[in-house]
Amino acid sequence: MSVAMLWVVSPTSEVFNGVGFLEPARDGNRILDSFRYSSRCKNVISDGSLNKGRKKRQSFSSMNADLRYAFLGCSSLENGGRLSLTSSMVASPAGEIALTSEQKVYDVILKQAALVKRRLKPDEDLDVKPDIVLPGSLGLLSEAYDRCREVCAEYAKTFYLGTLLMTRERRTAIWAIYVWCRRTDELVDGPNASHITPMALDRWEARLEDIFRGRPFDMLDAALADTVSRFPVDIQPFRDMIEGMRMDLWKSRYKNFDELYLYCYYVAGTVGLMSVPIMGIAPESQATTESVYNNALELGLANQLTNILRDVGEDARRGRIYLPQDELAQAGLSEEDIFAGKVTDKWRVFMKKQIKRARKFFDDAENGVKELSSASRWPVWASLLLYRQILDEIEANDYNNFTRRAYVGKPKKILALPVAYAKSLVPPRSSCALLNT
């Protein structure tokens, strides 16, 4: 399961070759004494695609055993309890009317949109705020953001180029979110995934709580802590992403699309809710904040469904099937057919319906990309156009996603960039344009 960074994606095929965590201070000091680079830690994060769907990558390699789990055990809630999802994301008690996954997720969207409305002003200039300097460590925060930049530049090349068009405040914030999402994903997708327990994820969530309280543990946490203090970013999508990691520890089948929808939200749609406050909505946009967030969610769902369809064979070899069980049965297919990996007419019919659904989410998501601030639209358009082409490649492979991996070649990626840039120049429909239609 690899995170689908929906607004922050470059669908590359590069292999992650190491992650760097900062060596914790033994005396427990959180910031100043724990920002010592380990000589073993060169790179910070994994590949730029950040795409979910149980895609394993070579990662976290060659780390010292003492550092293997250090980042999981250094933070806790003040009351010692386990962080949990808000009531909107918890299963309804017996006797209550059951909500669909879409209804549960939309509740989170409404809360995030309300937060944005309270904290963002239309004329706010996000480029004039001075850097926050941590006491006793001049320029430490700038160094933290620089590490995030290096990660994005190395592993998300296409997206990184797009972020350079953003204002300084926005692009550094996006880099910080990118890093946190990748680190979170590596808990269940890295080489140490077999050792990760629900308790370890509880500790990671407690550490997230500390970040939002302004008490980061290491340098990379500090960059995110500064980001969430500057932008109207809610903690709930971050918690929900961790919930997706928990789900992967115990769940490997999805009985219907409603179940799969919730999983896709956890591991991919959450990134849109994290990122829209950073990307910003164009001042001239007439779209509601809620609709833009919903479109961000749809792009995440589209990306995640695409990942799932691309990696059916890879997931099956790990004993996982991220496909709606009821729809497989309706198509006359069974788990045994998936594990056998044969492309049949029944499989082609099934895949055509799944691809059609994913494309519908991409189409709906375009409405939200158009409403983003002008400096943020290019990398998101590039992400959308490139990821949608993976579906084309699955078709070109005659729906053989058992033994052939669909990917977008470098020439097609290069050709997509000017198209994405041209689309990014088209402004949202203003109120005057709406009156003339």
N, C-alpha and C positions, 0 to 999 in steps of 0.2 A: 504494500500500500504506500504510494508515494504522493506527497501533497500536490494537488493541482492548484497552483497559485494563479487564480483566475485572472486577476488584473495584472499579475506580475509574472508572466510566463514567457519563456522562450523554449519551444518544444524541441530541444536538442537531443542528440543521442550520445552525448559525451558521458564518460564514466567518471564518477566521483572517485578521487584518489586520496582522500584524507580529510580529517576535520580537526580543527584546533580548538581546544578549550583552554582557558587560562588556569594556571595552577593555583588552587585555593590556598589561602594563608592558613597556617595551622592554628593561629590564635583566634580565628573566627571573625576577624575584621572583614567587613563585606566589600568595601570599595578600594580604599587606598592601598591596603596591603595584599589584596588578592589580584591585582592587575599585573602579575608577574608572568611574562610569557614563558611557556615551557619550550625548551629547545626542541622538543619532539613535535611541536605543533606548528606546522607551516600554514596549511590552508584551513579555513574556518568552516566551510559549508560544502554541501554537495552540489550536484549538477543543477543547471538553471531551469530545467523543465519543471521541477517541483510538481510532478504530476501523480495524482493518486490512482489507485486501482491495484494495489499490491505489487508494484513494480520494484523488485529488489535491485539494489545497486551495490557495487563494491564501495565500502565506505568505512569511516572511523578506523581505518587500518593502522597497525603498528603503533598503537597508543600504549603507554605504560599502564600496567595493571592498576596502579594506584590511582590513576585518573579515570579509569573506565566508568565508574559510577559516581565519582566525586560530585558531579554537577547535580545529581539527583538527591543527595542527602544533606544539603546544606541550608535548607530553608524549611520553615514550618509555619502553620497557622498559629496565631497567638493563642487560640483556645484549644489547639491540638487536634482539632477536628478535620474531617475530610471535606474538601470543597465539593460542592454539588451543583448541578444545573439548576436554573430557575424553574419555577413550577411549570412554565410553558413547555419545557422540554422533558418533563417527567411523565411517565405513563400515568394515565388517569386511574384513580382508585376504583375499585369495584363499585358498580352502580352508577358511575358518572357516564355522561355521553362521551364516547371515544372521538377524539379529534384525528383527522388525517395528518400525515406528516407535513403536508403543505401548510395546513392551518397552524400547526405548532411552530414551524419555521417562520411563518409570516409574523407571528407575535414578536419574535426577535427583531425582525426587520422594522416593525413599527417602533420599538423601543430605541433602536439605533437612530432611526430617522428623527425621532423626537429629541434625542440628545444633540444631533447636529443642528436642529432648528434653534435650540436654546443657546448653543455656544458659538456658532459661526455667524459673523456679520457679513453682509454682502460686500462691504468695502474693505474687509480685512486684508491687510498686506502681509502675507506670510513670509516675505523675504527680508523684513527689516528687524526682526527680533534678534537680539544678540545671542551668541552661544552661551549656554549655561556652563559655567566653570565650577567644577567640584572643588570644595575647600581643600587647600593644601596640595592640589594637583593641577596646576595651570595647563590647560589645553588637553586634559585627559579625555574629555568627552569628544573633542575633535578627532583624537586618535581612535576612539571607539567607532565613530562613524566611518573613518577611513578604512578600518578593517572590514566593515560591512561593504563598503564600496569595492574593495579588492575582491571580495567573494562574488559579488554580483558581476563584476567585470570579467571574472575568469569563467564563471559557470553559467551565466545567463547573458551571453554576449549580445544577442539581438535585443533583448529587453533593456539591457544596460545602455545601449546606444540611445534608445528612446527616452530613458530617464534623464539623459543629459539636456533634453529640451525643457525639462521641468524647472521650476524655481528651485533654488538650493534647498530651502526648507522641505519642500515636497520630496525631492529625490532622495535626500538622506533619510527621511522618515520611511520611505518605501524600502530602502535597503535594509533598515533595521527590522522591519516586519518580515521581509524575505528571510533574513537570517534566523529569526525565531521560528518561523514555520518549518524551515529545513531541519533545524535542530530537533524540533518536536517530532517530525516525521522519522528521523533517524532512530528514535527510541524504539520503534517497532519494525523498522526496515533496515537497520544497520546490522553489522555482523554480531552484535551483542543482543539482538532482538530476543533470542531464546532465553535470555536471562532476565528480561524485563518483566516485572510483575505489576499487578494493579497498585500495589503499595508504592512502587517506584513512580508510577504515573501520578499518584496522589501527591507525592513529594514535588514532582515537576509542576503540578497545578498550584501547590502552596507557594512554590517559588514564583510562579506567575502572579499570584496575589501580592507578593512582596514587590514585584516590579511595579504594579499599579499603585502601590502605596509609596513609591519613591524609594524603595530599599533594594536596589539591584545587587546581585551577588558578584557578578563579574563584568568585564568591560562590555561584552555583547549585550548583556542585560541592561547595562546603563544606557546604551543607545536606544533601546526600546522604551525604557522608563522615561527618558527625555521626550521621545516621540509622543507617548500617550499623555504627557503633561501639556503638550503644545496643541494637540489635535483632539477633536471630539470622538475619540475611539473608545468604544465600550468593551469591557472585559469579556462579555458573554460569548462572542464568536471565538475568542481564544480558548475559553473553557470548553466550548463545544468541539473544537478541533481535538483537544485532548480526549474528549469523550469518544471521538471517532477512533483514536488510538486504543482506547479501552475495548471498544467493540471488536477490533481486530484480534484481540487476545482470546476471544471466545466464540466469535461468530464467523462462519465461513459459508453460510447459505442464506439466501433471501427469498422468502416464499412468494413475494409479489413486488410490484414496482413501488408501492407505498413504503415498504421497508427499505428498498434500495434508495429511494428518494432521500430518506432521512440520513442514510449513510453518506450519500453523495454530498448532502449539505454539510455534514460534520467535517468531512475530509477535504472539501473543495469550495463549497459555497460560502463557508465561513471567511475565506480569504477575501472575497468581494466585500463583505461587510466590514472587514478590517481596513480595506484599502480605499474605499470610496471617500471616507473623510479626508484622506491624504490627497487623493487625486483631485478632489474638488468638483463641484458642479458649476457649469458655465453661468455667469451672472445673467445672461440673456435667456437662459433656458426657461421654458414655461412648464416643464415636466415637474410633477410632484417629487419630493424627496423620496417618498416611499416607492414610487415607480422606478426611480433610478436604482435604488437598492435592490428591488426585486429583479431588475434586469441584470445586475451584477451577480445575483444568486443564480440566475438562469445561465449565465456564461460559465459559472463554476460547475453547474450540473452538466452542461454540454461538454466541457472539458473532461469531467470525470467519466461520463458515459463513454466518451471517445476512448479514454484510457482503458476502460473495462473491455470494450469491444476489440481494441487492438491486442490486448494481452490475455485473451481467453486461454490460449494454450499454455502460456507461462504460468498463469494462475492455477490451471488444472493440474499441472505437474507438482504444485504445492498443496494439492488437495482442496483448492478453493474454487468456488463458482460464484462469481459476482453477476449472476443473471437471474431474472425473476423466474422462480420455479414454476409458477402457474402458467406463464407464457411459454415456457419450454414444453410443458405437458400439452398445451393447446396445439403446439406445432408438431406434436407427435415425437418429441425428443425426450430423452432421459439423461440422468447423470452419466450413465454408461456411455452414451453417445458422445458426451463432452470429453470424457477420459479417453475414448477410442480415437478421437481427433480426426474423424473422417468428414470431408466436405460432401454433403449429399444435397439433393434438391430440397429436402425439408429444412436443412441448415441454411441454405441460401434464402429461402422464404423467411425464416426466422430472423436472419441477419438484416434483411432488407427493412423489416419493420423496426428493428432496433436502431438502425442507422437513420431512418426517417424521423424517429423520435429525437435523436440527438441533434439532427439538423434543425428541427423545429425550435429547440432551445437556443441554438446559435442564432437563428433568425430573430427570435424575440429579444435576445441579448443585444442585438445591434441598436435597438432603440435607446438603450441606456448609454452605449458608448458615445453616441452622437451628443448626449447631454453633458458629457464631462467637460472640464475646463480645457481650453484649447491646447495648453502645453502638455496635457496628460493623455490626449486621445491617441497619439501615434503608437506608443508601445502597446496599448490595449487593442487597437485595430490589428496590429501585427500579430499579436497573440491569437486573436479570433480567427484571422484569415489562415494562419499557418496551421492552427489546430484543426480547423474544419477540413483541411486538405488530407488529414490522416484518414478520414472517412472515405475520401476518394481513393486513397491507396488501398484500403481494405477491399473495396470493390474491384480495383485493378488486379488484386491478387486472387480474384474469384472467390472471395469470402473465406480464404484459407488463413484464418487467424490462429490456427493450431500450431503450424510449423513455420509460418512466414510472418515476420514482424513488419507491419506497415509503418513507413516513416517518410518524412518529407525530405527529399534530397537538397543539398546545398544550393544548386541552381534555382530551384523553385523557391527556396527561402529568400534568396537575393531578389528574385523577381517580385516577391510579395511585398517587400519593403516600400518601394515607391508607390505601389497601389495603396498600402496602408497609410502612407504619408498624405497622399492625395485625399483620401477619405477623411483624414484628421483635419484637413483645412476647411471642410464643410461645417459651417456653424450650426448650432441648434436652431430649430424653427422659432423665431421670435413671435411676440404677440401680434406684431403687424402682419407677419407672414400668415399666421393663423387666420387673421381677419380677412385676408385676401383669398383664402382657399374656399 
